[in-house]
Amino acid sequence: MNIYDPERSLIDAFRFKTIAKYDRNQVVRNYLQSELCDPLKLSRYINEFPGRSDLQKITEVLSH
């Protein structure tokens, strides 16, 4: 069982604004390039936490 959940950590960082606006693109890019990346799981989390349109937009742009 993994205690670390990169998708939830990413959501929380955006929710609690622990990532500066200018670093957000890089953080999402690093996640998408990681071997731990699970876009479906991240998408589910984004849908569970309303108001994460900022993360959703960055994810959509960087994943293409």
C-alpha positions in Angstrom: 0.0 0.0 0.0 1.3 3.4 -1.0 0.9 6.2 1.4 2.1 8.8 -1.1 -0.5 9.6 -3.7 0.9 12.0 -6.3 -2.5 12.9 -7.8 -4.0 13.9 -4.4 -0.8 15.7 -3.4 -1.1 17.7 -6.7 -4.7 18.5 -6.0 -3.9 19.6 -2.4 -1.1 21.8 -3.5 -3.5 23.6 -5.9 -6.3 23.7 -3.3 -4.1 25.1 -0.5 -2.1 27.3 -2.9 1.2 25.8 -1.8 2.5 26.2 -5.3 3.3 29.7 -6.6 1.3 30.6 -9.8 4.5 30.7 -11.8 5.6 27.2 -10.8 2.2 25.5 -11.5 2.9 24.7 -15.1 6.3 23.1 -14.2 4.8 21.0 -11.4 2.1 19.6 -13.7 4.6 19.0 -16.4 6.9 17.1 -14.0 3.9 15.0 -12.9 2.9 14.2 -16.5 6.4 13.1 -17.3 6.7 10.9 -14.2 6.3 7.2 -14.2 3.8 7.6 -11.4 1.5 9.6 -13.7 -2.1 8.4 -13.8 -4.1 10.9 -15.8 -7.4 9.1 -15.2 -7.0 9.2 -11.5 -6.0 12.9 -11.6 -9.1 13.6 -13.7 -11.3 11.8 -11.1 -9.8 13.9 -8.3 -10.3 17.1 -10.3 -14.0 16.2 -10.7 -14.3 15.4 -6.9 -12.9 18.8 -5.9 -14.9 21.6 -7.4 -13.0 24.7 -8.3 -10.0 23.0 -9.7 -10.5 24.3 -13.2 -7.1 25.9 -13.0 -5.4 22.5 -12.6 -7.7 21.0 -15.3 -6.7 23.7 -17.8 -3.0 23.3 -17.2 -3.3 19.5 -17.4 -5.2 19.7 -20.7 -2.7 22.1 -22.3 0.4 20.2 -21.2 -0.9 16.7 -22.0 -1.3 17.6 -25.7 
